[in-house]
Amino acid sequence: AADPRHQGLELWLAEFPQPRPPRETWSQNPVFQQLDAQFTKANEENPEYTGLHFMTADEVEECWQLLRQSLHSVSYETLAHVPT
């Protein structure tokens, strides 16, 4: 993701899938603005967690976002009770 010739999956696009808009338009996108504001607020309110796992809307996020779509993510067992 650090190489601009390759694409990573930024958190805001993982949370709200859509065709990838040009990067220079992201700051005007209402979906991006909303998620960016939520992360800014969360980072300010919980700096201890931010020190462990800093997240912003425009950063590439871990693969668990993609894995959720195929039901192979640990997010289900860590975020909610899922009956077996």
Wavefront OBJ file of the C-alpha trace (Angstrom):
o trace
v 0.000 0.000 0.000
v 2.969 2.318 0.446
v 3.736 2.069 -3.267
v 1.432 4.452 -5.185
v 1.468 2.067 -8.153
v -0.589 -0.379 -6.088
v -3.917 -0.011 -4.329
v -4.673 -0.857 -0.772
v -8.160 -0.954 0.654
v -8.585 2.204 2.672
v -10.824 1.904 5.690
v -13.534 4.220 4.419
v -13.898 2.203 1.218
v -13.946 -1.039 3.194
v -16.698 0.295 5.462
v -18.741 1.792 2.623
v -17.901 -0.147 -0.564
v -18.215 1.842 -3.755
v -16.261 2.426 -6.941
v -12.987 4.061 -5.921
v -13.274 7.799 -6.507
v -10.161 9.809 -7.397
v -8.114 10.417 -4.244
v -8.186 14.179 -4.731
v -11.998 14.127 -4.318
v -12.085 12.191 -1.057
v -12.081 15.235 1.215
v -15.290 16.468 -0.462
v -17.027 13.079 -0.269
v -19.720 13.104 2.469
v -19.144 9.438 3.325
v -15.410 10.024 3.741
v -16.052 13.184 5.779
v -18.397 11.335 8.137
v -16.037 8.442 8.771
v -13.030 10.759 9.072
v -14.861 12.828 11.702
v -15.809 9.680 13.630
v -12.211 8.458 13.725
v -10.900 11.896 14.691
v -13.356 12.009 17.593
v -12.564 8.446 18.681
v -8.818 9.133 18.559
v -9.250 12.251 20.707
v -11.553 10.550 23.217
v -9.495 7.385 23.612
v -5.796 8.146 23.108
v -4.756 4.930 24.863
v -6.442 2.821 22.213
v -5.193 5.122 19.482
v -1.656 4.412 20.658
v -2.272 0.704 20.115
v -4.286 0.824 16.910
v -4.333 4.198 15.168
v -7.022 4.304 12.503
v -8.020 6.971 10.017
v -10.460 6.909 7.143
v -7.746 7.198 4.510
v -5.349 4.592 5.882
v -5.149 1.051 4.574
v -6.793 -1.234 7.094
v -6.212 -4.826 8.044
v -7.658 -7.684 6.016
v -10.448 -8.416 8.513
v -12.716 -5.987 6.688
v -12.505 -8.107 3.561
v -12.733 -11.345 5.506
v -16.042 -10.244 7.046
v -17.624 -10.358 3.610
v -16.891 -14.087 3.335
v -17.734 -14.876 6.993
v -14.084 -15.797 7.669
v -13.338 -12.944 10.043
v -12.803 -13.044 13.785
v -14.881 -9.873 14.011
v -18.054 -11.894 14.483
v -16.834 -13.782 17.498
v -15.173 -10.742 19.050
v -17.933 -8.188 18.429
v -21.118 -10.163 18.953
v -22.507 -13.431 20.213
v -23.120 -15.714 17.262
v -24.986 -18.899 18.190
v -23.502 -22.125 16.891
l 1 2 3 4 5 6 7 8 9 10 11 12 13 14 15 16 17 18 19 20 21 22 23 24 25 26 27 28 29 30 31 32 33 34 35 36 37 38 39 40 41 42 43 44 45 46 47 48 49 50 51 52 53 54 55 56 57 58 59 60 61 62 63 64 65 66 67 68 69 70 71 72 73 74 75 76 77 78 79 80 81 82 83 84
